């Protein structure tokens, strides 16, 4: 990775207006059971007039160090970043801004290619001659060796960095500057990135899982670019992308009676045997579906408020009856659904 974007952990420093920024590591690596450490930065502690300057000057990964930026409204930013192996991922919730990288900036020798995964908030502008206009839910590729000028709405996004060698391998050497991936490819990347973020911020993403998470995310990006350019994928990348498609289909149809192995295989373009092999670590595709359905049931049972009957939960999440759900739930959680619900309610009592 370029040295400009090395993962940095800052300390409290005095802001231009006398405030303090607190870049704090939430989870402490090896000392916390091998959990991926997460560092956060927020402008909330600053006076409104000082927030933009604090973000530009104190945030070690602020892209404004390499571009001109001008807030459209009162500025705010909250960021969290962590590393998947050698690759930093930078998640940001930020107010609307105008961005510009001109020939003057290109003299900084910034070699990175940045993949902008936009969970919310659109963007429009000019990417060195390529018109850009995308809604939230898009994935855009930006080459920092090229000029750009665009407006970004209030957004929640991820910045993922690729080396020059990685992007050239994906595109065959063709320029990807300003490329917006097709919606189907973008949806898979967005869903995968959201899962990574959720696990990292919850402190459940382990260091020994980081490499695979990085490989999966980059493979999905490779698959999206290849599909857009009409390139063939190598077998390993194609299988990673197929697995993510299956996972997305499972989540979208978890309670549906049409969620079958045959349907999943057809949609992914795989044979049943190939699909089973993709989920060998989970004891097979049907075991994974059952696991995810039981997690949904547990989430409902553990939530406050009115509760459905066990029979209604069985019907909602694809179990043949309450007795069958109860047996599987006890095997997975060591207690009946009723006991689990009662313990959750007791734990909520003051």
C-alpha positions, 0 to 999 in steps of 0.5 A: 500500500502507498505510504500515504495510506498506512494505517495510523493510530493517532493520539489526542491533540489540541484542535485549532479551536481548543478542542480535542480529537480522540482517535481510539482503538476499540479492540486491541489486536492480540491482546484482545484475543486476536481481534482486528483493532478498529480506530475511530475519529469524529469531529463531534467534539469540535466546535462547528467552525473548527470541524473541517480544519480538524478533519483535514489536519488531524485525521491521518486518512483524510482524503483532503490531504490529496484533493481540494474539498469544500463543504456544501453544508455545516461539516461533520465526519465520523470515521472508523478504519481497520486493516484486513491484512496489509489493506486499510479499510476506511468507513466514513459518514460525512456531510456533502462536499465538493471535491477536486484533484487537479494537475497540481495535485498529481505531482504528489506521486499518489499511486493509489486506486480508490474504490468508493463503495457508497452505501448512501448518498449519490455523486456527480461530476467529471472524472477526467473527461468521463461523466459521473452521476450515480445514486447511493448504493453504487461502487465507483473506481477512482485513479489518483493519477488522474484528475477529477471534480465531483460533488458528493451528497451526504454519504456513508461510504467505504474507501478501499485501496488497490495497488496499481498491480491489482487494478491492472490485473483486474482490467487488463491494463485498461483505465477504470477511472470513473467506472461505476459498477453495474447494480448487481455487482455493486449490491454484492460488494455493498452487502459484503462490505456491510458484513465486514463493517458490522463484525469489525465494529462489534469486535467479532472480526478475528485477525485470522479471518482478515485475510479471507475477508480481504480476498472475498471483497477484492474478488467481488470487485474483480468479478464486477470489473470483469463482467463490465469489461467482458473479461473471463474470470479465473476459477477461484475468483468466480467461485468466491463471487458465486458463493457471495451471490448464494449468501445474498440470495439466502439472506433475501429469501430466508423465510421463503418456501422457495429457498431450495438448494436447486433454486440457489444452484440455478441462480448461481450457475452451479451444479448441486455438488459444486454448491455443496463444496462451497459450503463444506466448512459450514457442513453443507448449504442446508446446514448454513440455511438452518443456522441462519434461520435459527439466528433469526429466531433467536433475534426475535426471541431476544427482542423486547416487546410483543412476542409471536408464538413458537408456531408462528416463528416456525412458519415465518422462518421455514420450519415445518412445525413448532416441535421441529423448531424447538428440537433444532433450537435446543440443539443449537442453543442448549435451551428451548425457545421458551427458556431462551425468551424468558432468560432474555426478558429477565436479563433486560429487567433493571 
